[in-house]
Amino acid sequence: MTRHCAGLRFLVAIGLLLALVLAALPVRAQESADLYVVQPGDTLASIAQRFGVPAEDLIRLNNLPPGSDVVAGQVIRVPRTGTGGGVLPILPTVAPLPGEDSSPNLPAPNTARNIGYSVGVEVNTDVRDPARAIASAQDLGVAWVKIAIPWKQFETAPGEIDLAALDARIAPALDSGLNVLLTLSAAPLWARTTEELDGPPTDHATFARFAGSVAVRYRGRIAAYEIWDQPNLRAHWNGAPLSAGSYVELLRAAYTAIKNVDPSAIIVSAGLAPTGVSDGVNAISDRQFLRDAYAAGLPAYADAIGANPFGWANPPDSSCCEPSPGVTDWYNDRSFYFRDTLIDYRRIMVEANDGARFIWVTRFGWGTSDGLVSDVNEVGRDLAFFNFLDEQEQADYIVRGFEVGRRLGFVGPMFASVLNGCDGATLGAPDFTRCYYSLTRPDGAQRPAYAALRAMGK
């Protein structure tokens, strides 16, 4: 690549950059190479290994001076003869929806505004020994951890935030050097009109004050905040009508409060719950909720779009609606498919002229009752999909899920859920659902998914 082109690598106008690059290269080179955005930590050697090509070919194809290397954000050409391929290309191709003939070439996420693909895990730090849980995350070799902070646990009276309890939940992760995504949600009783389920405050300013207080305490140390958890479900938004517009107002208040004290913090919109139900009372389709959120001004108050693309028992690289062997339900809707959810979100974003933004997979995984119950009837009819997979399939699907996200090109950090979901969970209780997704068992022993994530290339 010429110096003139390299000097443009951080411009948002990717289309202009692409035109200049293509104009500067011979037709034959254009036909035999793909474009790639260099990610943080990349070197010529690592890119060459990933794509299965000699480093010398990269140097020659890009007219790089002898002894030079690449920097994050730089655009380079990669020979198509490589066998690795597919890591964050500038123009990733999104698979067409059923009935479509082709897919648009979509612009790359704006790497100057956000963070690209990375591996993370959700950690339950509401346990007796949070430091031990974080040590397990370090053992996995992940770059990120997600920690849920229920507001109601830390501000039981207006203005009285239990900083000691907050530190106990967060400090071990900060001290470990891991990047931290905090999920803030669940209003305390004094801020709501109902004690049933979880939900937003009646006055969004009360949440903004809490979020701002957290940002002040951990300024420069918390990398990212996810604002709320699955607000398209009544279980998480009770006490107020389900409304994307209302959620965006809450997001705006929290975004402003956090950015005022920590401008570098990344704000991620809430991961939505994929659900086949959309009655407007118990749930709103995540796809419709996202569209409505865009109409309400979502992009102005989020640096990244959150997603919770659970796959039930469907393989991560499959699409609706043919069941896999052993899957007898939860296969007849696109919301039950990991990849379909990501593709659908991306299309909604592009339709809203917001293609230059990453999707952060703030929670995903595949659960199984294998090894946890002696009788599958203990799982319950509504959760029977946990009986469709065994522990090895769970492990395989999680690794393949990361790979799908990596190859799509528009996915940022991904958080497998959940490292230690069985800690404190009681069989038959609502909180036991997280145990099915857990990478460890109730006795702390590692499930195959733990070993698979630990061994996975990152």
ChimeraX attribute file (.defattr): number of C-alpha atoms within 10 A of each C-alpha:
attribute: neighborCount
match mode: 1-to-1
recipient: residues
	/A:1	21
	/A:2	13
	/A:3	10
	/A:4	12
	/A:5	19
	/A:6	16
	/A:7	12
	/A:8	19
	/A:9	21
	/A:10	16
	/A:11	14
	/A:12	17
	/A:13	12
	/A:14	20
	/A:15	14
	/A:16	12
	/A:17	20
	/A:18	17
	/A:19	11
	/A:20	16
	/A:21	21
	/A:22	14
	/A:23	11
	/A:24	13
	/A:25	14
	/A:26	9
	/A:27	10
	/A:28	8
	/A:29	14
	/A:30	16
	/A:31	10
	/A:32	12
	/A:33	16
	/A:34	18
	/A:35	19
	/A:36	22
	/A:37	23
	/A:38	23
	/A:39	20
	/A:40	14
	/A:41	9
	/A:42	15
	/A:43	16
	/A:44	18
	/A:45	15
	/A:46	12
	/A:47	22
	/A:48	21
	/A:49	16
	/A:50	15
	/A:51	19
	/A:52	17
	/A:53	20
	/A:54	15
	/A:55	18
	/A:56	14
	/A:57	14
	/A:58	20
	/A:59	21
	/A:60	12
	/A:61	17
	/A:62	18
	/A:63	13
	/A:64	17
	/A:65	9
	/A:66	9
	/A:67	6
	/A:68	9
	/A:69	12
	/A:70	19
	/A:71	16
	/A:72	16
	/A:73	19
	/A:74	18
	/A:75	27
	/A:76	25
	/A:77	21
	/A:78	26
	/A:79	22
	/A:80	16
	/A:81	13
	/A:82	16
	/A:83	12
	/A:84	14
	/A:85	21
	/A:86	16
	/A:87	21
	/A:88	24
	/A:89	23
	/A:90	23
	/A:91	21
	/A:92	21
	/A:93	16
	/A:94	19
	/A:95	15
	/A:96	12
	/A:97	15
	/A:98	8
	/A:99	6
	/A:100	8
	/A:101	8
	/A:102	11
	/A:103	13
	/A:104	13
	/A:105	11
	/A:106	18
	/A:107	22
	/A:108	22
	/A:109	27
	/A:110	20
	/A:111	22
	/A:112	13
	/A:113	14
	/A:114	15
	/A:115	21
	/A:116	23
	/A:117	25
	/A:118	18
	/A:119	22
	/A:120	29
	/A:121	28
	/A:122	26
	/A:123	24
	/A:124	24
	/A:125	24
	/A:126	17
	/A:127	14
	/A:128	10
	/A:129	12
	/A:130	18
	/A:131	19
	/A:132	13
	/A:133	21
	/A:134	25
	/A:135	13
	/A:136	16
	/A:137	25
	/A:138	18
	/A:139	11
	/A:140	20
	/A:141	18
	/A:142	20
	/A:143	19
	/A:144	23
	/A:145	27
	/A:146	28
	/A:147	22
	/A:148	21
	/A:149	20
	/A:150	18
	/A:151	20
	/A:152	18
	/A:153	14
	/A:154	17
	/A:155	20
	/A:156	16
	/A:157	13
	/A:158	12
	/A:159	11
	/A:160	10
	/A:161	18
	/A:162	13
	/A:163	14
	/A:164	9
	/A:165	12
	/A:166	17
	/A:167	14
	/A:168	16
	/A:169	21
	/A:170	22
	/A:171	15
	/A:172	19
	/A:173	27
	/A:174	18
	/A:175	11
	/A:176	13
	/A:177	12
	/A:178	22
	/A:179	18
	/A:180	21
	/A:181	26
	/A:182	24
	/A:183	22
	/A:184	23
	/A:185	26
	/A:186	22
	/A:187	25
	/A:188	22
	/A:189	17
	/A:190	15
	/A:191	20
	/A:192	19
	/A:193	14
	/A:194	14
	/A:195	12
	/A:196	11
	/A:197	12
	/A:198	23
	/A:199	27
	/A:200	25
	/A:201	24
	/A:202	15
	/A:203	11
	/A:204	19
	/A:205	15
	/A:206	19
	/A:207	25
	/A:208	20
	/A:209	17
	/A:210	22
	/A:211	22
	/A:212	23
	/A:213	18
	/A:214	20
	/A:215	22
	/A:216	15
	/A:217	14
	/A:218	17
	/A:219	17
	/A:220	14
	/A:221	18
	/A:222	22
	/A:223	19
	/A:224	20
	/A:225	26
	/A:226	28
	/A:227	26
	/A:228	29
	/A:229	26
	/A:230	22
	/A:231	28
	/A:232	31
	/A:233	26
	/A:234	20
	/A:235	15
	/A:236	21
	/A:237	26
	/A:238	23
	/A:239	19
	/A:240	15
	/A:241	13
	/A:242	21
	/A:243	19
	/A:244	24
	/A:245	17
	/A:246	17
	/A:247	24
	/A:248	26
	/A:249	18
	/A:250	22
	/A:251	26
	/A:252	19
	/A:253	20
	/A:254	28
	/A:255	28
	/A:256	17
	/A:257	23
	/A:258	25
	/A:259	16
	/A:260	13
	/A:261	18
	/A:262	19
	/A:263	15
	/A:264	15
	/A:265	20
	/A:266	22
	/A:267	27
	/A:268	28
	/A:269	31
	/A:270	28
	/A:271	27
	/A:272	25
	/A:273	23
	/A:274	27
	/A:275	19
	/A:276	16
	/A:277	14
	/A:278	16
	/A:279	9
	/A:280	14
	/A:281	14
	/A:282	16
	/A:283	24
	/A:284	25
	/A:285	20
	/A:286	28
	/A:287	19
	/A:288	14
	/A:289	22
	/A:290	24
	/A:291	18
	/A:292	16
	/A:293	20
	/A:294	20
	/A:295	14
	/A:296	16
	/A:297	15
	/A:298	22
	/A:299	18
	/A:300	12
	/A:301	20
	/A:302	22
	/A:303	22
	/A:304	26
	/A:305	26
	/A:306	28
	/A:307	28
	/A:308	25
	/A:309	26
	/A:310	25
	/A:311	28
	/A:312	26
	/A:313	30
	/A:314	29
	/A:315	21
	/A:316	26
	/A:317	16
	/A:318	15
	/A:319	22
	/A:320	18
	/A:321	14
	/A:322	12
	/A:323	17
	/A:324	13
	/A:325	8
	/A:326	12
	/A:327	16
	/A:328	13
	/A:329	14
	/A:330	20
	/A:331	20
	/A:332	15
	/A:333	15
	/A:334	19
	/A:335	27
	/A:336	24
	/A:337	26
	/A:338	29
	/A:339	25
	/A:340	22
	/A:341	22
	/A:342	23
	/A:343	17
	/A:344	17
	/A:345	20
	/A:346	22
	/A:347	19
	/A:348	17
	/A:349	21
	/A:350	16
	/A:351	12
	/A:352	13
	/A:353	9
	/A:354	16
	/A:355	18
	/A:356	20
	/A:357	26
	/A:358	28
	/A:359	29
	/A:360	29
	/A:361	27
	/A:362	30
	/A:363	23
	/A:364	25
	/A:365	27
	/A:366	30
	/A:367	32
	/A:368	27
	/A:369	24
	/A:370	19
	/A:371	11
	/A:372	16
	/A:373	14
	/A:374	10
	/A:375	10
	/A:376	15
	/A:377	11
	/A:378	14
	/A:379	22
	/A:380	12
	/A:381	10
	/A:382	7
	/A:383	16
	/A:384	19
	/A:385	22
	/A:386	23
	/A:387	21
	/A:388	21
	/A:389	21
	/A:390	15
	/A:391	20
	/A:392	14
	/A:393	18
	/A:394	27
	/A:395	23
	/A:396	17
	/A:397	24
	/A:398	24
	/A:399	21
	/A:400	16
	/A:401	24
	/A:402	27
	/A:403	17
	/A:404	17
	/A:405	26
	/A:406	22
	/A:407	17
	/A:408	20
	/A:409	26
	/A:410	29
	/A:411	28
	/A:412	26
	/A:413	23
	/A:414	30
	/A:415	27
	/A:416	26
	/A:417	28
	/A:418	24
	/A:419	28
	/A:420	29
	/A:421	24
	/A:422	25
	/A:423	22
	/A:424	15
	/A:425	16
	/A:426	13
	/A:427	15
	/A:428	11
	/A:429	8
	/A:430	9
	/A:431	13
	/A:432	18
	/A:433	21
	/A:434	18
	/A:435	26
	/A:436	28
	/A:437	26
	/A:438	29
	/A:439	29
	/A:440	22
	/A:441	19
	/A:442	16
	/A:443	8
	/A:444	11
	/A:445	11
	/A:446	15
	/A:447	18
	/A:448	18
	/A:449	24
	/A:450	21
	/A:451	14
	/A:452	19
	/A:453	23
	/A:454	18
	/A:455	12
	/A:456	16
	/A:457	11
	/A:458	15
